[in-house]
Amino acid sequence: MIMNHKKLYRLYTEEKLGVRRRRGRKRARGSRTPMPVALRPGERWSLDFLSDTFGASRKFRILAVNDDCCRENLCLTADTSISGARVARELDALVRLYGKPASIVSDNGTEFTSRAILKWVNDRDVEWHYIDPGKPQQNAFIESFNGSLRDELLNEELFDSLDDARRKLAIWRYDYNNVRPHSSLGNETPADARRALEQFEGSAPDALAQTDDEEYEIQTRKLSL
């Protein structure tokens, strides 16, 4: 069969044989303006994920949420799978405890750009700032925290189960927030820094910050149960 290119193109288009070109998935842009320095608790939270294994190389993920002002870790949630909807539920729980943050910083991971998170941001009227792809230094506070968590716990401990990982994470988190002094905070603990800032600014709205100190050994035994 002899056919010129015009007839071939006409038949090609009539039969709708064209293959649609796949486009890249649209990602949430959020705010791209420079982030101001957090001067009070609740001005800026930072989020990130870590991963580790337990048992026969079964992986689990850890959601870390920090307050960038006082360097306090607000959440270390461990599970085999953490979706965007789960992140939204954890944020709702933190808002009930500490009050609504003015802004949140994260990378462009699928959980943080999911529909559940976009709906949460719109419903709660919270500014969500996404760092530029490939530039983790723009979220330096949570990256520094991740390094401490990995060097001091994840690289040093073997986890027998998910419950064992959660227990060890809770003990490490209590030590990080309430016992260990931080040079960046004038050798104060994050919990002490939060209380000092809240007393200076007055009572923190919608927050249930603890004010009573207990012995570290007693709290450690409670967390290990």
For each residue, the residues with C-beta under 8 A, 3 or more apart:
1:
2:
3: 7 8
4: 7 8
5: 8 9
6: 9 10
7: 3 4 10 11
8: 3 4 5 11 12
9: 5 6 12 13
10: 6 7 13 14
11: 7 8 14 15
12: 8 9 15 17 18
13: 9 10 16 17 18
14: 10 11
15: 11 12
16: 13
17: 12 13
18: 12 13
19:
20:
21:
22:
23:
24:
25:
26:
27: 108 113
28: 108 112 113 117 118 128 130
29: 32 130
30: 121 127 128 129 130
31: 103 127 128 129 130
32: 29 129 130 132
33: 129
34:
35: 44 103 105 129 138
36: 43
37:
38: 43 44 67 68 69
39: 43 69
40: 43 69 197 201
41: 67 69 70 72 98 194 197 198 204 207
42: 45 67 69 98 99 100 101 102 204 207
43: 36 38 39 40 68 69 101 102 103
44: 35 38 67 68 69 101 102 103 104 105
45: 42 65 66 67 68 74 94 101 103 104 105
46: 65 66 68 104 105 106 139 141 142
47: 63 64 65 66 87 104 105 106 112 142
48: 64 106 107 139 142 143 146
49: 61 62 63 64 82 109 111
50: 61 62 64 146 149 150 154
51: 59 60 61 62
52: 59 60 62 154 159 165
53: 57 58 59 60 159
54: 58 60 158 159 160 161 162 164 165
55: 58 159 160 161
56:
57: 53
58: 53 54 55 80
59: 51 52 53 80
60: 51 52 53 54 78 79 80 159 162 165
61: 49 50 51 78 79 80 81 82
62: 49 50 51 52 76 77 78 149 169
63: 47 49 75 76 77 78 82 86 87 90
64: 47 48 49 50 73 75 76 142 145 146 149
65: 45 46 47 73 74 75 90 91 94
66: 45 46 47 71 72 73 74 141 142 145
67: 38 41 42 44 45 70 71 72 74 98 101 190 194
68: 38 43 44 45 46 71 105 141
69: 38 39 40 41 42 43 44 197
70: 41 67 185 190 193 194 197
71: 66 67 68 141 145 182 184 185 190 193
72: 41 66 67 177 190 191 193 194
73: 64 65 66 76 145 173 176 177 190
74: 45 65 66 67 94 97 98
75: 63 64 65 90 94
76: 62 63 64 73 149 169 170 172 173
77: 62 63 82 86 90
78: 60 61 62 63 162 165 166 169
79: 60 61 82 86 162
80: 58 59 60 61 162
81: 61
82: 49 61 63 77 79 86 87 111
83: 86 87 111 114 116
84: 87 88 110 111 112 113 114 115 116 117
85: 88 89 114 116
86: 63 77 79 82 83 89 90
87: 47 63 82 83 84 90 91 111 112 116 117
88: 84 85 91 92 116 117 119 120
89: 85 86 92 93
90: 63 65 75 77 86 87 93 94
91: 65 87 88 94 95 104 120
92: 88 89 95 96 120
93: 89 90 96 97
94: 45 65 74 75 90 91 97 98
95: 91 92 98 99 100 101 124 206
96: 92 93 206 208
97: 74 93 94 207 208
98: 41 42 67 74 94 95 101 204 206 207 208 209
99: 42 95 204 205 206 207
100: 42 95 124 126 206
101: 42 43 44 45 67 95 98 104 126
102: 42 43 44 126 127
103: 31 35 43 44 45 126 127 128 129
104: 44 45 46 47 91 101 126 127 128 129
105: 35 44 45 46 47 68 129 131 138 139 142
106: 46 47 48 109 112 128 129 130 131 139
107: 48 112 130 131 133 136 139
108: 27 28 112 113 130 131 133
109: 49 106 112 113
110: 84 113 114
111: 49 82 83 84 87 114 117
112: 28 47 84 87 106 107 108 109 117 128 130
113: 27 28 84 108 109 110 117 118 130
114: 83 84 85 110 111 117 118
115: 84 118 119
116: 83 84 85 87 88 119 120
117: 28 84 87 88 111 112 113 114 120 121 128
118: 28 113 114 115 121 122
119: 88 115 116 122 123
120: 88 91 92 116 117 123 124 126
121: 30 117 118 124 125 126 127 128
122: 118 119 125
123: 119 120
124: 95 100 120 121
125: 121 122
126: 100 101 102 103 104 120 121
127: 30 31 102 103 104 121
128: 28 30 31 103 104 106 112 117 121
129: 30 31 32 33 35 103 104 105 106
130: 28 29 30 31 32 106 107 108 112 113
131: 105 106 107 108 135 136 138 139
132: 32 135 138
133: 107 108
134:
135: 131 132 138
136: 107 131 139 140 143
137: 140 143
138: 35 105 131 132 135
139: 46 48 105 106 107 131 136 142 143
140: 136 137 143 144
141: 46 66 68 71 144 145
142: 46 47 48 64 66 105 139 145 146
143: 48 136 137 139 140 146 147
144: 140 141 147 148
145: 64 66 71 73 141 142 148 149
146: 48 50 64 142 143 149 150
147: 143 144 150 151
148: 144 145 151 152 176
149: 50 62 64 76 145 146 152 153 154 172
150: 50 146 147 153 154 155
151: 147 148 155 156
152: 148 149 155 156 172
153: 149 150 156 157 168 169 172
154: 50 52 149 150 157
155: 150 151 152
156: 151 152 153
157: 153 154 168
158: 54
159: 52 53 54 55 60 162 164 165 168
160: 54 55 164
161: 54 55 164 165
162: 54 60 78 79 80 159 165 166
163: 166 167
164: 54 159 160 161 167 168
165: 52 54 60 78 159 161 162 168 169
166: 78 162 163 169 170
167: 163 164 170 171 223 224
168: 153 157 159 164 165 171 172
169: 62 76 78 153 165 166 172 173
170: 76 166 167 173 174 223
171: 167 168 174 175 220 223 224
172: 76 149 152 153 168 169 175 176
173: 73 76 169 170 176 177
174: 170 171 177 178 179 216 219 220 223
175: 171 172 178 179 180 216
176: 73 148 172 173 179 180 190
177: 72 73 173 174 189 190 191
178: 174 175 189 190 191 213 216 219
179: 174 175 176 189 216
180: 175 176 189
181: 185 187 188 189
182: 71 185 187 188 189 190 193
183: 186 187
184: 71
185: 70 71 181 182 188 189 190 192 193
186: 183 193
187: 181 182 183
188: 181 182 185 192 193 196
189: 177 178 179 180 181 182 185 192 193
190: 67 70 71 72 73 176 177 178 182 185 193 194
191: 72 177 178 194 195 210
192: 185 188 189 195 196
193: 70 71 72 182 185 186 188 189 190 196 197
194: 41 67 70 72 190 191 197 198 209
195: 191 192 198 199 209 211
196: 188 192 193 199 200
197: 40 41 69 70 193 194 200 201
198: 41 194 195 201 202 203 204 207 209
199: 195 196 202
200: 196 197
201: 40 197 198 204
202: 198 199
203: 198
204: 41 42 98 99 198 201 207 209
205: 99
206: 95 96 98 99 100
207: 41 42 97 98 99 198 204
208: 96 97 98
209: 98 194 195 198 204
210: 191
211: 195
212:
213: 178
214: 218 219
215: 218 219
216: 174 175 178 179 219 220
217: 220 221
218: 214 215 221 222
219: 174 178 214 215 216 222 223
220: 171 174 216 217 223 224
221: 217 218 224 225
222: 218 219 225
223: 167 170 171 174 219 220
224: 167 171 220 221
225: 221 222
